[in-house]
Amino acid sequence: DRTNTNVSIITENARAVCHRPLPPISPDYSSQGSILLFYQYVEPQWTKTEHKQALKKVIEFGNHYNITGRGRVAPEGLNCTLTGNPKDIRSFCYALRAWKDIFDETDFKVTDGVALCKMFKSLSIRKAKELVAYGLAGDKAPSLR
């Protein structure tokens, strides 16, 4: 039996946050880390110039808010797994929303209470041809509509 009876679920964090504020920070987790998972496809795809600008902007926001983790920026959008303190993670998400309206549609998944020793050590945001390497970049990518 692999049931873990010590797990607590914060139901508010399980709700979608598209077009909604992110969940508030519990005082219980203010001195711990947070992990953020999200992806956002864009349509039409970013041009070469927009793709380059998106890469630069995500790195800029990550550095400004002391974010660590891994991400891919492709012409079709953004896919990231990031860590940081709870306030900075939320500020990063709101910065994306302020930068491009498409990120209002993003379902940012935030989990607070991550041990600081479990957080990523650095930030690595890579320019990619596609978000997930399935060979479906460009015209082969499914439409969002």
VOTOR-365283 format. One record per residue: x, y, z of N, C-alpha, C, O in turn; residue in three letters. Coordinates in steps of 0.02 Angstrom, whole numbers, m for minus. Layout:
BEGIN
<rec <X,Y,Z>,<X,Y,Z>,<X,Y,Z>,<X,Y,Z>,"ALA">
...
END
This chain:
BEGIN
<rec <42,m59,0>,<0,0,0>,<44,62,0>,<84,72,46>,"ASP">
<rec <36,104,m50>,<77,164,m57>,<38,227,m38>,<59,282,m56>,"ARG">
<rec <m16,221,m4>,<m56,278,15>,<m18,320,66>,<5,295,117>,"THR">
<rec <m12,384,51>,<21,430,97>,<m33,469,134>,<m66,512,105>,"ASN">
<rec <m41,455,197>,<m93,488,236>,<m70,555,263>,<m109,590,295>,"THR">
<rec <m7,575,250>,<18,639,274>,<12,694,222>,<36,750,233>,"ASN">
<rec <m21,680,167>,<m28,730,114>,<m90,772,127>,<m144,746,140>,"VAL">
<rec <m81,837,122>,<m139,881,126>,<m147,916,59>,<m97,936,28>,"SER">
<rec <m207,923,37>,<m222,954,m27>,<m253,1023,m14>,<m300,1030,24>,"ILE">
<rec <m225,1072,m48>,<m252,1140,m43>,<m298,1148,m104>,<m275,1163,m159>,"ILE">
<rec <m362,1140,m93>,<m409,1139,m149>,<m409,1203,m189>,<m420,1202,m249>,"THR">
<rec <m397,1260,m157>,<m395,1324,m194>,<m340,1323,m247>,<m348,1352,m300>,"GLU">
<rec <m285,1289,m232>,<m230,1286,m280>,<m245,1239,m338>,<m210,1240,m389>,"ASN">
<rec <m296,1198,m332>,<m314,1151,m386>,<m363,1183,m435>,<m375,1154,m489>,"ALA">
<rec <m390,1240,m419>,<m437,1274,m463>,<m401,1311,m519>,<m347,1339,m508>,"ARG">
<rec <m430,1312,m578>,<m401,1348,m634>,<m397,1423,m618>,<m441,1451,m586>,"ALA">
<rec <m343,1455,m641>,<m333,1526,m629>,<m336,1568,m693>,<m316,1626,m693>,"VAL">
<rec <m360,1538,m747>,<m369,1576,m809>,<m416,1635,m794>,<m470,1626,m767>,"CYS">
<rec <m395,1695,m813>,<m435,1756,m803>,<m454,1767,m730>,<m504,1801,m716>,"HIS">
<rec <m415,1740,m684>,<m429,1748,m612>,<m364,1765,m576>,<m310,1751,m601>,"ARG">
<rec <m369,1794,m516>,<m308,1805,m476>,<m278,1737,m455>,<m313,1687,m449>,"PRO">
<rec <m213,1738,m444>,<m179,1677,m419>,<m198,1667,m347>,<m217,1715,m313>,"LEU">
<rec <m193,1605,m322>,<m211,1593,m252>,<m167,1633,m204>,<m108,1644,m218>,"PRO">
<rec <m195,1656,m148>,<m156,1694,m100>,<m102,1651,m68>,<m106,1589,m68>,"PRO">
<rec <m51,1683,m41>,<3,1648,m7>,<m18,1635,66>,<m36,1682,102>,"ILE">
<rec <m16,1573,86>,<m30,1557,156>,<30,1578,199>,<87,1567,179>,"SER">
<rec <17,1609,257>,<72,1627,301>,<116,1566,320>,<174,1574,337>,"PRO">
<rec <86,1506,317>,<124,1445,334>,<180,1433,284>,<228,1398,301>,"ASP">
<rec <175,1460,224>,<224,1446,171>,<267,1506,151>,<307,1501,105>,"TYR">
<rec <260,1562,185>,<294,1622,164>,<370,1617,166>,<405,1653,131>,"SER">
<rec <397,1572,208>,<470,1565,212>,<495,1504,174>,<554,1485,180>,"SER">
<rec <451,1473,135>,<471,1415,95>,<468,1434,21>,<454,1492,4>,"GLN">
<rec <480,1387,m22>,<479,1400,m93>,<413,1381,m125>,<369,1352,m93>,"GLY">
<rec <408,1397,m189>,<350,1378,m229>,<375,1350,m296>,<428,1369,m320>,"SER">
<rec <335,1306,m324>,<348,1281,m391>,<290,1302,m436>,<232,1301,m416>,"ILE">
<rec <307,1322,m496>,<259,1346,m545>,<265,1304,m608>,<320,1296,m636>,"LEU">
<rec <209,1277,m631>,<206,1239,m693>,<155,1273,m739>,<100,1289,m717>,"LEU">
<rec <173,1284,m801>,<125,1311,m849>,<150,1303,m920>,<209,1295,m933>,"PHE">
<rec <102,1306,m965>,<116,1313,m1036>,<63,1358,m1065>,<7,1361,m1041>,"TYR">
<rec <82,1392,m1119>,<34,1434,m1154>,<50,1434,m1228>,<104,1456,m1249>,"GLN">
<rec <4,1409,m1267>,<11,1412,m1340>,<m13,1479,m1364>,<m57,1509,m1334>,"TYR">
<rec <16,1503,m1419>,<m5,1567,m1449>,<m26,1554,m1521>,<4,1512,m1556>,"VAL">
<rec <m77,1590,m1542>,<m99,1584,m1611>,<m123,1653,m1634>,<m167,1682,m1602>,"GLU">
<rec <m96,1679,m1688>,<m47,1647,m1731>,<20,1640,m1695>,<34,1674,m1646>,"PRO">
<rec <62,1595,m1722>,<128,1585,m1692>,<168,1650,m1694>,<157,1693,m1737>,"GLN">
<rec <214,1656,m1647>,<258,1714,m1646>,<303,1715,m1708>,<326,1662,m1730>,"TRP">
<rec <313,1773,m1736>,<361,1781,m1790>,<432,1771,m1762>,<440,1764,m1701>,"THR">
<rec <481,1769,m1804>,<551,1762,m1780>,<568,1818,m1732>,<601,1806,m1681>,"LYS">
<rec <548,1879,m1747>,<562,1936,m1704>,<525,1930,m1638>,<554,1941,m1585>,"THR">
<rec <460,1911,m1640>,<421,1903,m1578>,<449,1845,m1536>,<450,1850,m1475>,"GLU">
<rec <470,1792,m1568>,<500,1734,m1533>,<562,1757,m1495>,<570,1740,m1436>,"HIS">
<rec <604,1795,m1528>,<665,1820,m1497>,<648,1867,m1438>,<679,1864,m1385>,"LYS">
<rec <598,1910,m1449>,<577,1956,m1396>,<548,1918,m1336>,<560,1937,m1279>,"GLN">
<rec <509,1865,m1350>,<479,1825,m1296>,<534,1792,m1254>,<530,1793,m1193>,"ALA">
<rec <583,1764,m1287>,<639,1733,m1251>,<673,1785,m1206>,<686,1771,m1147>,"LEU">
<rec <687,1843,m1233>,<719,1896,m1195>,<676,1918,m1135>,<702,1928,m1080>,"LYS">
<rec <611,1925,m1146>,<565,1948,m1094>,<559,1898,m1037>,<559,1917,m979>,"LYS">
<rec <552,1834,m1054>,<546,1782,m1002>,<609,1779,m959>,<605,1773,m898>,"VAL">
<rec <667,1784,m991>,<730,1785,m953>,<734,1848,m910>,<755,1844,m852>,"ILE">
<rec <713,1904,m937>,<713,1967,m900>,<669,1962,m837>,<690,1980,m782>,"GLU">
<rec <608,1936,m846>,<563,1928,m788>,<591,1878,m738>,<589,1890,m678>,"PHE">
<rec <618,1823,m763>,<647,1773,m718>,<703,1802,m677>,<706,1791,m616>,"GLY">
<rec <748,1839,m708>,<804,1869,m671>,<779,1922,m622>,<803,1926,m566>,"ASN">
<rec <731,1963,m644>,<705,2017,m601>,<674,1989,m537>,<681,2018,m483>,"HIS">
<rec <638,1933,m543>,<602,1905,m486>,<639,1846,m454>,<609,1808,m415>,"TYR">
<rec <703,1837,m469>,<744,1784,m438>,<714,1715,m449>,<713,1674,m403>,"ASN">
<rec <690,1702,m508>,<659,1639,m525>,<712,1590,m550>,<760,1610,m583>,"ILE">
<rec <704,1527,m532>,<748,1474,m557>,<706,1421,m590>,<645,1419,m580>,"THR">
<rec <737,1379,m630>,<700,1325,m662>,<716,1319,m735>,<767,1343,m759>,"GLY">
<rec <671,1286,m770>,<681,1270,m841>,<621,1293,m882>,<564,1290,m860>,"ARG">
<rec <635,1316,m943>,<581,1336,m987>,<600,1331,m1060>,<659,1332,m1077>,"GLY">
<rec <550,1327,m1102>,<559,1326,m1174>,<515,1380,m1204>,<456,1386,m1188>,"ARG">
<rec <545,1420,m1248>,<508,1471,m1284>,<512,1451,m1358>,<566,1449,m1387>,"VAL">
<rec <455,1438,m1387>,<450,1417,m1457>,<405,1465,m1493>,<368,1503,m1461>,"ALA">
<rec <406,1464,m1560>,<360,1508,m1596>,<286,1495,m1577>,<244,1540,m1584>,"PRO">
<rec <271,1434,m1554>,<203,1417,m1536>,<185,1433,m1463>,<128,1424,m1443>,"GLU">
<rec <234,1459,m1423>,<218,1478,m1355>,<272,1465,m1305>,<332,1465,m1321>,"GLY">
<rec <251,1453,m1242>,<296,1450,m1185>,<277,1391,m1140>,<218,1379,m1129>,"LEU">
<rec <327,1355,m1115>,<317,1298,m1071>,<371,1301,m1017>,<430,1300,m1033>,"ASN">
<rec <351,1305,m953>,<400,1314,m899>,<384,1274,m836>,<326,1261,m820>,"CYS">
<rec <437,1254,m801>,<434,1229,m733>,<484,1271,m694>,<544,1266,m705>,"THR">
<rec <459,1312,m649>,<500,1362,m616>,<492,1359,m540>,<441,1335,m514>,"LEU">
<rec <541,1384,m504>,<537,1389,m431>,<559,1459,m409>,<594,1495,m445>,"THR">
<rec <538,1477,m349>,<555,1541,m320>,<517,1550,m255>,<480,1505,m235>,"GLY">
<rec <525,1607,m223>,<485,1617,m163>,<413,1633,m185>,<403,1656,m241>,"ASN">
<rec <364,1619,m142>,<294,1626,m162>,<276,1693,m193>,<239,1696,m242>,"PRO">
<rec <300,1747,m164>,<284,1814,m189>,<314,1825,m258>,<281,1852,m303>,"LYS">
<rec <376,1805,m268>,<410,1814,m332>,<379,1771,m387>,<374,1794,m444>,"ASP">
<rec <358,1711,m371>,<325,1668,m421>,<261,1702,m446>,<249,1705,m506>,"ILE">
<rec <222,1729,m400>,<160,1763,m420>,<176,1826,m460>,<141,1842,m509>,"ARG">
<rec <227,1863,m439>,<246,1924,m475>,<267,1908,m546>,<252,1945,m593>,"SER">
<rec <303,1852,m555>,<323,1830,m622>,<261,1817,m665>,<259,1839,m723>,"PHE">
<rec <212,1782,m638>,<151,1767,m675>,<114,1831,m694>,<92,1839,m751>,"CYS">
<rec <108,1877,m647>,<74,1940,m661>,<113,1983,m712>,<83,2020,m750>,"TYR">
<rec <179,1977,m711>,<220,2013,m761>,<206,1986,m831>,<201,2025,m878>,"ALA">
<rec <199,1920,m837>,<181,1891,m902>,<113,1916,m925>,<104,1934,m983>,"LEU">
<rec <65,1918,m879>,<m2,1942,m896>,<m1,2016,m918>,<m36,2035,m964>,"ARG">
<rec <40,2056,m884>,<44,2128,m902>,<79,2137,m969>,<65,2185,m1005>,"ALA">
<rec <125,2091,m985>,<162,2097,m1048>,<120,2077,m1109>,<120,2113,m1159>,"TRP">
<rec <85,2021,m1104>,<44,1996,m1160>,<m23,1970,m1134>,<m24,1930,m1088>,"LYS">
<rec <m77,1993,m1163>,<m144,1973,m1142>,<m156,1898,m1145>,<m196,1871,m1107>,"ASP">
<rec <m121,1863,m1191>,<m131,1791,m1197>,<m119,1755,m1131>,<m147,1701,m1119>,"ILE">
<rec <m76,1783,m1088>,<m60,1750,m1025>,<m117,1757,m973>,<m113,1727,m920>,"PHE">
<rec <m168,1797,m989>,<m229,1796,m947>,<m263,1728,m954>,<m299,1707,m908>,"ASP">
<rec <m253,1694,m1010>,<m283,1629,m1022>,<m243,1571,m991>,<m266,1514,m991>,"GLU">
<rec <m184,1586,m965>,<m140,1534,m939>,<m164,1507,m872>,<m182,1546,m828>,"THR">
<rec <m165,1442,m866>,<m182,1410,m803>,<m117,1395,m765>,<m91,1340,m767>,"ASP">
<rec <m93,1447,m730>,<m31,1440,m691>,<m44,1393,m633>,<m89,1405,m593>,"PHE">
<rec <m5,1340,m627>,<m11,1292,m572>,<43,1307,m521>,<102,1295,m534>,"LYS">
<rec <24,1334,m464>,<71,1353,m412>,<62,1307,m352>,<7,1297,m328>,"VAL">
<rec <118,1280,m329>,<118,1240,m268>,<167,1272,m220>,<227,1276,m233>,"THR">
<rec <140,1295,m163>,<182,1325,m111>,<205,1271,m62>,<178,1216,m61>,"ASP">
<rec <254,1288,m21>,<277,1242,31>,<334,1197,8>,<346,1145,38>,"GLY">
<rec <368,1216,m46>,<424,1176,m71>,<486,1192,m28>,<502,1250,m16>,"VAL">
<rec <519,1140,m5>,<580,1149,35>,<631,1187,m7>,<640,1172,m67>,"ALA">
<rec <665,1234,23>,<714,1275,m14>,<768,1232,m46>,<794,1250,m99>,"LEU">
<rec <786,1177,m15>,<838,1132,m42>,<814,1094,m104>,<855,1064,m139>,"CYS">
<rec <749,1095,m118>,<720,1060,m176>,<711,1106,m237>,<691,1083,m290>,"LYS">
<rec <725,1169,m228>,<713,1217,m283>,<770,1213,m334>,<826,1193,m317>,"MET">
<rec <755,1232,m396>,<807,1234,m447>,<861,1283,m426>,<848,1331,m390>,"PHE">
<rec <922,1270,m448>,<979,1312,m429>,<990,1371,m476>,<1019,1422,m456>,"LYS">
<rec <966,1366,m538>,<978,1418,m587>,<918,1422,m635>,<873,1381,m633>,"SER">
<rec <920,1472,m677>,<868,1482,m728>,<895,1464,m796>,<948,1489,m817>,"LEU">
<rec <859,1421,m831>,<878,1402,m899>,<816,1406,m944>,<773,1363,m941>,"SER">
<rec <814,1458,m984>,<758,1467,m1031>,<788,1459,m1101>,<832,1497,m1121>,"ILE">
<rec <764,1409,m1137>,<792,1392,m1202>,<747,1413,m1259>,<686,1407,m1255>,"ARG">
<rec <778,1436,m1312>,<742,1448,m1375>,<733,1379,m1407>,<781,1341,m1414>,"LYS">
<rec <671,1364,m1426>,<656,1298,m1454>,<615,1306,m1518>,<582,1357,m1528>,"ALA">
<rec <616,1254,m1560>,<575,1255,m1621>,<503,1238,m1605>,<457,1261,m1640>,"LYS">
<rec <492,1197,m1552>,<424,1180,m1531>,<424,1169,m1455>,<475,1155,m1425>,"GLU">
<rec <365,1177,m1425>,<360,1172,m1352>,<376,1102,m1327>,<414,1093,m1279>,"LEU">
<rec <348,1053,m1360>,<360,983,m1343>,<387,950,m1406>,<357,956,m1459>,"VAL">
<rec <442,915,m1400>,<476,887,m1459>,<440,826,m1487>,<461,769,m1477>,"ALA">
<rec <385,838,m1523>,<347,785,m1556>,<352,789,m1632>,<323,747,m1667>,"TYR">
<rec <389,837,m1658>,<393,845,m1730>,<331,876,m1760>,<315,864,m1818>,"GLY">
<rec <295,917,m1720>,<233,948,m1743>,<238,1024,m1747>,<188,1059,m1739>,"LEU">
<rec <299,1049,m1757>,<308,1121,m1760>,<278,1150,m1825>,<266,1113,m1873>,"ALA">
<rec <267,1215,m1825>,<244,1249,m1884>,<175,1229,m1907>,<128,1227,m1868>,"GLY">
<rec <170,1213,m1972>,<105,1196,m2002>,<75,1131,m1974>,<15,1120,m1980>,"ASP">
<rec <117,1089,m1944>,<92,1025,m1918>,<59,1034,m1849>,<24,989,m1826>,"LYS">
<rec <72,1089,m1817>,<43,1100,m1750>,<m32,1107,m1753>,<m59,1138,m1799>,"ALA">
<rec <m68,1077,m1704>,<m141,1083,m1705>,<m163,1155,m1690>,<m129,1191,m1653>,"PRO">
<rec <m219,1175,m1717>,<m245,1242,m1707>,<m276,1248,m1637>,<m301,1199,m1610>,"SER">
<rec <m273,1307,m1610>,<m305,1320,m1545>,<m379,1336,m1554>,<m416,1338,m1505>,"LEU">
<rec <m400,1346,m1615>,<m470,1366,m1627>,<m514,1308,m1641>,<m574,1317,m1653>,"ARG">
END
